[in-house]
Each structure stands twice: as C-alpha cells, then as structure tokens.
Amino acid sequence: MEISKSELQIMNMIWQLAPCDASAVIKHLNEQTSTPQKWHDKTVKTLLGRLVKKQALKFEKQGRTYIYSPLIEQSDYQQTESL
C-alpha cells in the first residue's frame, strides 16, 4: 500500500487517537507541528478521504460527524514498509 508522507502523519494520529473525528486529528497535528504552517481542515479531510479509498481507514457516520478508525495496524504497516 502506497502511503505518502502526509498521509502517514495522518495515520500516526489515527493510530494514537482512534476512534476519532477529523477535528481531533487536525487539533493534534497542529499541536505537534513546530513550523508556522498549520494543517488546514480541507487538507486533512482530503487526506482522510484518500486513506479511506486506499482501505487504510474506515469511518462511521455519527450524525454530521465521521469517526475514523484504522483498518491496518501500525506494526503491520511498518513491517511491510521495511521489506
């Protein structure tokens, strides 16, 4: 599975926080970012959508909110990347 550097940052947040919504991911990413550039809502939601299409994430709709959970374990991803 091809996951970009930005998508991997999102996955790392999901692995830490799951289950969580996009706003929690954005908040935690921005708290951990030391650069002046912040993660924008639209960017994160686009990357979440890509990860769902790649079947790395699943989501459950709760009202107007999407709750994301990983479909792949962090250890499994790291093993495939190290091969």
N, C-alpha and C positions, 0 to 999 in steps of 0.2 A: 504494500500500500504506500503510495507516494503522499507524503505529508510535508508541506512547505514549512519553513522556519516559523512563520507567523502562525500557521495552523498548529504547530507543535506547542507554541506558547499558550494557545487557547486550550489545547488538550491537557497541558500540565495543570492549568487552572481547574479544568473539569475533573481531572483525577483527584485533585485536592478537595474540591468543594462539593462534588456530586452527591445528591442531585441538586442542581442549581439553575437559576434563570440567567438570561443574558446580562441583566443589570448587575448581578453579583460578580459575574466574570469580568465585566468592564471595571467595576469598582476595584477589585483585587488586582487586576492588571495595572491599573493606573497607580495604585498604591505601591506596587513593586517596581514601577518604571522610574529610573533615576534621570532620564532625559527630559527635556522640556516638552517633547512631543507626547501627547496623550493619545490613548486609544479612543476612537470615536465610535459611538453606538452603531452606526451604519456599517462600519468596517468589521466590527466584531460579529454583528448579526450575519453579514455576508460570509465570513469565515465559518461561523457555526453552521450555516446552510450548506456550505461545501463539505464540511465534515460529516453532516448527515447523509449527503449524497454519496460520499465515499464509504458509508457504513461504519464510520469510526464512532459516531454518536447516534443516540436515539433521543426522541423527545416525546413528551406527554403534554398535551394541552390542558391547562388548568385555568378555566375562564379565558382571559385575554393574554395569559402568560404561557410561554413554552418553558418546560422544565427539562433540562438536558442531563443525560447520563451517558457514560462511555459504553460502547459495545466491545471495545478491546481493552484489555488490561495493560497497564503501563509496563509491567515486566515482559509481557508478550511482545509489545511493540519494540522495546529496547533489544530483545533477543533477535528479532527479525532484522533490525537495523544494523546489528553488529555482525551479521553474517556476510 
